[in-house]
Amino acid sequence: MKNKEFTWAEAKAQDWKNYLSPVRPSVSELAVMEKYFVELLNSNPKKILKLAVLGCTVEYRDLAHKYGMKVTLIDFSKLHYKILSEQHMFYRGAENFLELDWKKMQVKEKFDIILGDLVVNMLNTEDRDSMLKHISQMLTSNGVFISRDWIKPDKNFSNFADVVKYIRKKYPHVNFYASTAGFVYPAYINETEFADVDKLKSDLEDLKKKKLVSSDEYGYWRDRLKYEIKGISAPSLKSLNKQFSKYFKIISIKEGVDIFSDIFKIHFLKK
């Protein structure tokens, strides 16, 4: 019998091509990272940068190959890597894949850049600390960990209906999922540190019954929740900065120019 979490990961990977930002990096967020890459390469044009991606984020791999970096991917599932590698990328190149648990990973090679897309949001506080410790050990002396992070919103919503009411007024012409996702998941985080997906699904059904969402809006959210067994963890910016500071010096905190950019931060962290 397959492990439940592995089955979930396989199904989630298959569905990943259907996701939109902010769950995936946006164009403006990728531009923030690309600007840093260009500046780094301009300062040492002959150097081939060693870059590691935690997970198999195709947008990050695409960007790294564009600039001729030596790319290593670190994920707990080789099948996950195979599935995501079938997605579209403008640039491709050689990749080294390591099948490792982020909480326990030990890699002899040192990296100039390590990229993580919402990786801090997949772990509870204790496991996140363990991962950060290992990441710091994997960087070169001047290496940088670039982490895109889902932050607890300043606006505290308690359910999906409250988010919908807010979005209808503030962003009536923006894609429904893109405008709601950043608020919805954090609204359901409970004592487990993760979002209660069952409650979220139940509330989505209520929205449909009350006709507060269109059939398309409901359908897209329903399909994205189909393979969820636990939602994200969304620490406050203050608590995450404190945890980062245990292993890194915070160089800067940037963001894109999307409507959800105040909830998604890009941390540049030096060993």
PyMOL commands that set and color helices and strands:
alter all, ss='L'
color gray80, all
select helices_A, chain A and resi 4-18+27-43+58-66+78-84+119-122+125-138+160-170+176-187+197-209+215-225+237-244
alter helices_A, ss='H'
color red, helices_A
select strands_A, chain A and resi 50-54+70-75+95-99+111-117+139-150+249-254+264-270
alter strands_A, ss='S'
color yellow, strands_A
deselect
rebuild
show_as cartoon
